[in-house]
Amino acid sequence: MQDAAYSTLLRGRRQQLHARIAETLERQFQELVASEPALLAQHCAEAGFNEKAVLAMSDPALRSAATALTGCGDELVVMLSHLAVPLAELGYLDQARARRDAAIVEARKLRHAFTLAFALGWDVFIEEAASEAVMLRAEELLALTTEHGFPFWKAWGTLNRGRCLAMVGRETEGIAQMTEGLSAFRSTGSVGFLSHWLIRLAEANGKAQRPLEGLEHLTEAIRIIERTEEREFEAELYRVRGELLLAMEDAGQAEESFCTSLEIARCQSAKLWELRAATSLARLWRAQGKCAQARDLLASVYGWFTEGFDTPVLQEARALLDELSADQSPEMGDGVASAPTSSRNVTYDST
């Protein structure tokens, strides 16, 4: 009953509660924290204070001291997975993949099915493109959860595999599987991340030339975001909305959505979402003949990145920059310099 009640709390509300508990523990119960640091790490993780939680739980003596509210069998796997996601969103893509990979390796060592399912499941937030490796992990998650009967992660795996199929050109099959997964996901009673999956289903509908259906899914996602305050993927929602509107030849509304996405991403310091929004907007501006404006926008966002240049999102942005540079007249210069290797290489060390 306790687990069921907890799972029905809205994610934003849960994070607020854990943040207050963590702050109270640090401020008023220092002796308890000293004797049971895993308790603080647990609440930090659930509050989103991921780096602090990973640092606390990297001590092997603490890892078995408590079981996370997620039900995962190993705290370090939980912390690494949770840290990977904000790192990716903040634009530190190599560091995010390193944490993701470490979580999966650690989970495999433990030979604990639910822990591995947890680590594989979080991969969806780290890799946006359906590479062979991503597809293999999606297949593994679905097979693992089917074998062991984990309904939440099975629904998650079904959604993820469908997303991958849609991204590689098998839109009809992918949308059907995502729809099946979404129904199963709803049946678990979970609210957290529902908006994310609706956004990805809308994106898949766009690829299948079904923008109206995609917009319907986004309408539901907006209602959920307003109710739950789970705004982690709000920038992506407006970017996808812009792409769907563009498919309906509504360039004015599409531009407005791209600009909204860009503004939200900047407010959140979410460089990954900012780059995706800038790429979509720059592509639209190029089609409208605003090449210089498009290039300036995209170059300023792309130039911030110091890692992850082999990822599809950065490669797509780089290719568009090259095209925009070629569009410019010779007297305006020879384009953007090669991928930067700035010394400003911020690292969040979890060890």
C-alpha positions in Angstrom: 0.0 0.0 0.0 2.8 2.4 0.9 4.5 1.8 -2.5 1.2 2.2 -4.3 0.4 5.5 -2.6 4.0 6.8 -3.2 3.8 6.0 -6.9 0.6 8.0 -7.3 2.3 11.2 -6.1 3.1 13.6 -8.9 6.8 13.6 -9.7 7.3 17.3 -8.9 5.6 16.9 -5.6 7.8 13.8 -4.8 11.0 15.7 -5.6 9.9 18.6 -3.4 9.2 16.3 -0.4 12.6 14.5 -0.8 14.4 17.9 -1.1 12.8 19.1 2.1 13.8 15.9 3.9 17.4 16.1 2.6 17.7 19.7 3.7 16.2 18.9 7.1 18.5 16.0 7.6 21.6 18.0 6.8 20.5 21.0 8.9 19.0 19.3 12.0 20.1 15.7 12.1 23.8 15.8 11.4 24.5 12.9 13.8 22.0 10.7 12.0 23.6 11.6 8.6 27.0 10.7 10.0 25.8 7.3 11.1 23.5 6.6 8.2 24.8 8.6 5.1 22.9 6.3 2.8 19.6 7.8 4.1 20.7 11.2 2.9 21.9 9.8 -0.4 18.5 8.2 -1.0 16.6 11.5 -0.5 19.2 13.5 -2.5 18.7 11.1 -5.5 15.0 11.3 -5.4 15.1 15.1 -5.1 17.3 15.3 -8.1 20.5 16.2 -6.2 22.3 13.5 -8.2 25.9 14.4 -8.0 25.8 14.7 -4.2 24.0 11.3 -4.1 26.5 9.6 -6.3 29.5 10.9 -4.3 27.9 9.6 -1.1 27.1 6.2 -2.4 30.4 5.6 -4.2 31.6 4.2 -0.9 31.0 0.4 -1.1 30.2 0.3 2.6 27.2 2.5 2.0 25.8 0.9 -1.1 24.1 -1.9 0.8 22.9 0.3 3.6 19.5 1.2 2.0 17.4 0.3 -1.0 16.2 3.1 -3.2 12.5 3.9 -3.4 12.8 3.0 -7.0 13.1 -0.7 -6.0 16.4 -1.0 -7.8 18.8 -3.5 -6.1 21.8 -1.2 -6.1 22.2 2.4 -5.1 25.2 3.1 -7.2 23.4 2.0 -10.4 20.5 4.3 -9.4 22.8 7.3 -8.8 24.8 6.8 -12.0 21.6 6.5 -14.1 20.0 9.5 -12.5 23.2 11.6 -12.9 23.5 10.6 -16.6 20.2 12.2 -17.6 20.8 15.8 -16.4 24.4 15.6 -17.7 23.0 14.8 -21.2 20.3 17.6 -21.0 23.0 20.1 -19.8 25.0 19.3 -22.9 27.7 17.0 -21.4 27.0 14.1 -23.7 30.2 12.2 -23.3 30.0 12.3 -19.5 26.4 11.3 -19.6 27.2 8.2 -21.8 30.1 7.3 -19.5 27.7 7.3 -16.5 25.1 5.4 -18.4 27.7 2.8 -19.5 29.0 2.5 -16.0 25.5 1.9 -14.6 24.9 -0.9 -17.1 28.2 -2.5 -16.5 27.7 -2.4 -12.7 24.2 -3.8 -13.1 25.5 -6.7 -15.2 28.1 -7.5 -12.5 25.3 -7.8 -9.9 23.3 -10.3 -12.0 20.1 -8.7 -10.7 17.4 -8.5 -13.3 15.5 -5.6 -12.0 18.6 -3.5 -11.5 19.7 -4.2 -15.1 16.2 -3.3 -16.3 16.5 0.0 -14.4 19.9 0.8 -16.0 18.7 -0.2 -19.5 15.5 1.8 -19.1 17.2 5.1 -18.4 19.2 4.8 -21.7 16.2 6.3 -23.5 17.1 9.8 -22.1 20.8 9.6 -23.1 20.6 8.5 -26.7 18.1 10.2 -28.9 19.0 8.4 -32.1 18.2 4.8 -32.9 21.7 3.4 -33.5 22.3 -0.3 -33.6 23.6 -0.2 -30.0 20.5 1.7 -28.8 18.2 -0.8 -30.6 20.0 -3.7 -29.1 19.6 -2.2 -25.6 15.9 -1.6 -26.3 15.5 -5.2 -27.4 17.3 -6.5 -24.3 15.2 -4.4 -22.0 12.0 -5.7 -23.6 13.1 -9.4 -23.5 14.4 -9.1 -19.9 11.2 -7.5 -18.6 9.0 -10.0 -20.5 10.9 -12.9 -19.0 10.8 -11.6 -15.4 7.4 -9.9 -15.4 8.3 -6.3 -14.6 5.1 -4.5 -15.9 6.4 -0.9 -15.6 9.7 -1.6 -17.3 8.1 -3.8 -19.9 5.8 -1.0 -20.9 8.8 1.3 -20.9 10.7 -1.2 -23.1 7.8 -1.5 -25.5 7.6 2.2 -25.9 11.4 2.5 -26.4 11.5 -0.2 -29.0 8.6 1.3 -30.8 10.4 4.7 -30.8 13.5 3.1 -32.2 11.5 1.4 -35.0 9.8 4.7 -35.9 13.2 6.5 -36.1 14.6 4.1 -38.5 11.8 4.3 -41.0 9.4 1.7 -39.7 6.9 4.2 -38.6 3.7 2.2 -38.8 5.2 -0.7 -36.8 6.8 1.6 -34.4 3.7 3.7 -33.7 1.7 0.5 -33.1 4.2 -0.7 -30.6 4.4 2.7 -28.9 0.6 2.8 -28.6 0.6 -0.7 -27.1 3.3 0.4 -24.7 1.6 3.6 -23.8 -1.6 1.7 -22.8 0.5 -0.7 -20.7 2.3 2.3 -19.1 -1.0 4.0 -18.2 -2.2 0.7 -16.6 0.6 0.9 -14.1 -0.8 4.1 -12.7 2.4 6.0 -13.3 2.2 9.7 -14.1 5.9 10.5 -14.2 7.4 10.6 -17.7 4.0 10.2 -19.3 4.5 13.5 -21.0 7.9 12.4 -22.4 6.3 9.3 -24.0 3.5 11.4 -25.5 6.0 13.7 -27.0 8.0 10.8 -28.6 4.7 9.3 -29.9 3.8 12.7 -31.4 7.3 12.8 -33.0 6.8 9.3 -34.5 3.4 10.4 -35.9 5.2 13.3 -37.6 7.6 11.0 -39.3 4.6 9.0 -40.5 3.1 12.1 -42.0 0.3 12.2 -39.4 0.8 15.6 -37.9 -2.8 16.0 -36.6 -2.5 12.9 -34.5 0.8 14.1 -33.3 -0.7 17.4 -32.2 -3.4 15.6 -30.3 -0.8 13.7 -28.2 1.0 17.0 -27.5 -2.2 18.6 -26.3 -2.5 15.8 -23.7 1.2 16.2 -22.8 0.7 20.0 -22.2 -2.2 19.3 -19.9 -0.1 16.8 -17.9 2.8 19.2 -17.7 0.6 22.0 -16.4 -0.9 19.6 -13.8 2.3 17.9 -12.6 4.8 20.7 -13.2 7.1 18.1 -14.8 8.8 20.5 -17.2 11.9 18.5 -18.0 10.8 17.8 -21.6 8.7 21.0 -22.2 11.3 22.5 -24.6 11.2 19.3 -26.7 7.4 19.4 -26.7 7.4 22.8 -28.4 10.1 21.8 -30.8 8.2 18.7 -31.9 5.0 20.9 -32.1 6.9 23.2 -34.4 7.9 20.3 -36.7 4.3 19.1 -36.8 3.0 22.5 -37.6 5.6 22.9 -40.3 4.4 19.7 -41.9 1.0 21.3 -42.1 2.6 24.3 -43.8 1.9 26.6 -40.9 5.4 28.3 -40.9 4.3 31.2 -38.7 3.0 29.0 -35.8 6.0 26.6 -36.3 8.5 29.5 -35.9 6.6 30.6 -32.8 6.9 27.1 -31.3 10.6 26.8 -32.1 11.2 30.1 -30.4 9.2 29.0 -27.4 11.3 25.8 -27.2 14.5 27.8 -27.5 13.4 30.2 -24.7 12.4 27.3 -22.3 15.7 25.5 -23.0 17.7 28.6 -22.3 15.9 29.2 -19.0 16.6 25.6 -18.0 20.3 25.7 -19.2 19.3 22.6 -21.2 21.9 22.9 -23.9 20.9 19.6 -25.6 17.3 20.9 -26.1 18.6 24.3 -27.0 20.7 22.9 -29.8 17.8 20.8 -31.1 15.5 23.8 -31.1 18.1 26.0 -32.7 18.7 23.4 -35.4 14.9 23.3 -36.2 14.6 27.0 -36.2 17.7 27.5 -38.3 16.5 25.0 -40.9 13.2 27.0 -41.2 15.0 30.3 -41.5 17.2 28.9 -44.2 14.1 27.8 -46.2 12.9 31.4 -45.8 16.1 32.8 -47.1 17.4 34.1 -43.7 20.7 32.2 -44.0 22.9 34.7 -42.1 20.4 34.8 -39.2 20.1 31.0 -39.2 23.8 30.5 -39.2 24.4 33.0 -36.4 21.9 31.4 -34.2 23.1 27.8 -34.7 26.8 28.7 -34.6 26.3 30.4 -31.2 24.6 27.3 -29.7 26.8 24.7 -31.4 30.0 26.6 -30.4 29.2 26.1 -26.7 29.7 22.3 -26.9 33.1 20.8 -26.0 32.1 17.1 -26.2 29.7 14.7 -27.9 30.7 15.6 -31.4 30.1 12.1 -32.6 26.4 12.1 -31.5 23.7 12.5 -34.2 22.3 15.7 -32.7 25.7 17.5 -32.9 26.4 16.0 -36.3 23.1 17.2 -37.7 23.7 20.7 -36.4 27.3 20.6 -37.9 26.0 19.5 -41.3 23.4 22.3 -41.3 26.1 24.8 -40.3 28.2 23.7 -43.3 25.3 24.1 -45.6 24.5 27.5 -44.3 28.2 28.5 -44.7 28.1 27.3 -48.3 25.0 29.5 -48.8 26.9 32.6 -47.8 28.6 34.8 -50.3 32.4 34.5 -50.5 33.0 37.9 -48.9 31.2 36.8 -45.7 33.9 34.3 -44.8 34.5 30.6 -45.2 32.1 29.3 -42.5 32.4 27.9 -39.1 35.6 26.5 -37.8 36.0 22.8 -37.2 34.4 21.3 -34.1 35.8 23.2 -31.1 38.1 21.6 -28.6 37.8 24.4 -26.0 39.8 24.1 -22.8 36.5 24.9 -21.0 35.8 21.2 -20.4 33.7 21.0 -17.3 33.6 17.6 -15.7 31.3 16.4 -13.0 33.2 13.7 -11.3 31.1 11.0 -9.6 33.9 9.0 -8.2 
